[in-house]
Amino acid sequence: MHNRFSESWRQLLGLAPRKPAPAQQSVEAQTLHRMKQEDGERIEAFKAHRAEIVRSNKWRNRRWVVLIATNLLFVLSFWLDIQILEGSLTASRFLGFHMIDLNAALQVALAHKHIPINLIIGTVTIFLFWALLGGRAFCSWVCPYHLLAEWTEKLHQALAQRKLVTDHTFHRGLRSVLWLLFAVLALVTGYTVFETLSPTGILSRALIYGPGLGLTWVLLLLLFEVAYSRRAWCRYFCPIGLTYGAVGSVTPLQIGYRLDACFHEGDCRKVCLVPHVLDCVIKGRASATHINIGADCTRCGLCVDTCPTGSLRFEVRGLEKML
Amino acid sequence: MAKGSFTSHKPSERRRFIRSGFALAALLLASGSAWLPTAAASARRLRPPGALEEQDYLAACIKCGQCVQVCPVSALKLADLGDGFGIGAPYIDARAQACDFSCDAVQCILACPTGALTYHKPADLPTRQAMQVAAAPVLLAKKQDPEPTLNLKERMGIARLTTPDRCLARLGKGHRGPAREAGFSGQMRFMSVDRWKPIPLNDQPFEVEICDLCVRTCPIEGAIRMVALDAQRWTPEVLEPCLGCGVCEMACPTEPASITILPREGWPHA
């Protein structure tokens, strides 16, 4: 069998998705692939009227509400002194309980070479939180840079359509290299070097404590993404994504893919921040009839909104069996 | 093309690989350039009470600003990109808003999740001897309490009469009216007004024959006193209990302040 877990990790670290050999596909999946090849007529008929299908924005809207509300809760906790969520995204207290960003904790632990008890408590809390709620869901449901980048991405795509800009891709392994380098830099220099670049930390602090020069760096990143490379920071650079992706490899909350209804049109891959995780939706690639989408998935739900056949859905692994 | 390998031989793939190398170099350069302001340390920052020594402090601080949120006089500011690796780390601009310990318990230390600000330094992260105070500092506001001391063993810096020529007391002059220029918004608590509510410093006018605002406003017992130079002229004298909180610098009516804090400098031991 095609090992989805190791495949998920390979993709997370930046390797290209592997196409499973027929021998690695389940019998049911093979049967479905064969049936679909013989069923071209029905697929064409469906494609003809798919323009009528109204694309939903359900998950995107929910996500934006959660993202804005979370960041607003940080802001208002300080501004109105309601003290519900105090601190910023690198570290905070929710009603007094420590919460510490996993990547920031890693940087501090490596630079400082001491791990105070509160750091452990906050890190474990956040680890469990995102281990339950889907790893990189942090990126798309909480990180303020993700939202800004999502908006400027529309600008990039509009310009790209008019052939004014081209999307230049980078090797996805770059993120792993950067993750490692920033870890080594923190360890060797004793400074939390990555924090000077982290648009997540800079933006979160700017929102809560007021704007600063750091925002020019965020602006530069957004301009770079508009003019040169679509969603470059989140796709190829940000080590925070890799840290949470690792957590996401064990999480029960994920996007599930069902082969039977899928028409393999690829709309999901066009809207996806990390389309390599959807490699299995390409015609003939699925190794099973039901696949859990890999760890690098940010659970943003754009594919769920886009899929005209409902083949991609939010799922809690094991829940169906339990019910 | 070897599927799944890091390198590849298709021309477009090779270009992407080179591009990725450039991006890697650019990001490392960008983060490395933060070294310059860090090393230059153009602005020697006054750190909040209980801070570890600078290198340890910058390593331990997670840049979350929880300390900023608990300070009753908003003395803590977070450093910007100009501070290099110190970005997001809290500091105090004493002239604008000093730490007057109006929280009594040093709230910022209690708020810090990583021990960058701490009551008890880990054994292997000692502070310099000059930074350690001889005895537990007595907070004048708590003088009547059963436990009048601040739970603080190190100073943040030390006050010094950096420009004595300007000092009003040394010129034999007094001071009448608010301590600072109109529009100054710094706050502190006055026990005579309200123990738990800091008020704008300028709401509390002074009227003194010989200016002694630095001594009057100092929150720590025995940290500063007035000494007569001759029949007319006096001078403030900083003493060992000084914690470097910066209230004297904030309250000094001359512009710029005659008495200032030397951040992260200690009491000169013989």
Contacts between the chains, C-beta under 8 A, distances in Angstrom:
chain1	res1	chain2	res2	distance
A	10	B	4	6.8
A	14	B	6	7.6
A	15	B	4	4.7
A	15	B	5	7.7
A	15	B	6	7.4
A	16	B	3	5.8
A	16	B	4	5.0
A	16	B	5	8.0
A	17	B	4	7.9
A	18	B	3	6.1
A	18	B	4	5.5
A	19	B	3	7.3
A	77	B	69	7.7
A	78	B	68	7.9
A	78	B	69	5.2
A	86	B	66	5.7
A	86	B	69	5.2
A	86	B	70	8.0
A	86	B	111	7.9
A	87	B	64	4.3
A	87	B	65	6.4
A	87	B	66	4.3
A	87	B	69	7.2
A	87	B	113	7.7
A	88	B	63	7.6
A	88	B	64	5.0
A	88	B	65	5.4
A	89	B	64	8.0
A	90	B	62	5.0
A	90	B	63	5.3
A	90	B	64	4.7
A	90	B	88	7.5
A	91	B	62	4.5
A	91	B	64	3.6
A	91	B	66	6.8
A	91	B	113	4.9
A	91	B	114	7.1
A	92	B	64	6.3
A	92	B	66	7.0
A	93	B	66	6.7
A	93	B	113	7.7
A	98	B	113	5.7
A	100	B	62	6.9
A	100	B	113	6.3
A	101	B	62	7.9
A	104	B	62	5.2
A	104	B	63	7.4
A	104	B	64	7.8
A	105	B	62	7.3
A	108	B	59	7.1
A	108	B	60	6.3
A	108	B	61	7.6
A	108	B	62	5.1
A	108	B	114	5.6
A	111	B	58	7.9
A	111	B	59	3.9
A	111	B	60	7.7
A	112	B	56	6.9
A	112	B	59	4.1
A	112	B	60	4.4
A	112	B	114	7.3
A	113	B	59	7.6
A	114	B	60	7.0
A	114	B	115	6.9
A	114	B	122	6.1
A	114	B	125	7.3
A	116	B	113	7.7
A	116	B	114	5.9
A	116	B	115	4.1
A	118	B	113	4.6
A	118	B	114	7.0
A	118	B	115	7.5
A	119	B	62	7.9
A	119	B	113	6.5
A	119	B	114	5.4
A	119	B	115	7.8
A	122	B	113	5.9
A	168	B	16	7.8
A	168	B	19	6.3
A	169	B	16	5.7
A	170	B	16	6.5
A	170	B	19	6.0
A	170	B	20	4.5
A	170	B	23	5.6
A	171	B	6	7.1
A	171	B	16	5.9
A	171	B	17	5.8
A	171	B	20	4.1
A	173	B	6	5.3
A	173	B	20	7.7
A	174	B	20	4.7
A	174	B	23	6.3
A	174	B	24	6.0
A	177	B	24	6.3
A	178	B	24	6.8
A	178	B	27	6.4
A	181	B	24	7.9
A	181	B	28	6.8
A	182	B	31	7.6
A	185	B	31	7.3
A	189	B	85	7.8
A	190	B	55	5.9
A	190	B	56	8.0
A	190	B	58	7.6
A	190	B	59	4.8
A	191	B	38	6.9
A	191	B	58	5.9
A	191	B	59	6.5
A	191	B	85	3.8
A	192	B	58	7.4
A	192	B	59	6.8
A	192	B	61	7.6
A	192	B	62	7.6
A	192	B	63	7.3
A	192	B	85	6.8
A	193	B	31	5.0
A	193	B	32	8.0
A	193	B	34	7.1
A	193	B	85	6.3
A	194	B	31	6.9
A	195	B	63	5.5
A	195	B	85	7.6
A	195	B	87	6.2
A	195	B	88	6.1
A	196	B	31	5.6
A	196	B	34	4.1
A	196	B	81	7.2
A	196	B	84	6.7
A	196	B	85	5.9
A	196	B	87	5.1
A	197	B	27	6.8
A	197	B	30	6.2
A	197	B	31	5.1
A	201	B	63	6.0
A	201	B	88	6.3
A	202	B	87	7.5
A	202	B	88	7.8
A	205	B	63	6.9
A	205	B	65	6.1
A	205	B	78	6.1
A	205	B	88	5.7
A	208	B	65	6.5
A	209	B	65	5.5
A	209	B	68	6.1
A	209	B	78	5.4
A	212	B	78	7.9
A	212	B	80	4.0
A	212	B	81	6.8
A	213	B	80	4.7
A	213	B	81	4.2
A	213	B	82	6.1
A	214	B	80	5.9
A	214	B	81	4.6
A	214	B	87	6.3
A	216	B	81	7.5
A	217	B	30	7.9
A	217	B	81	6.7
A	232	B	23	7.8
A	236	B	20	7.3
A	236	B	23	7.0
A	237	B	23	7.1
A	237	B	27	6.4
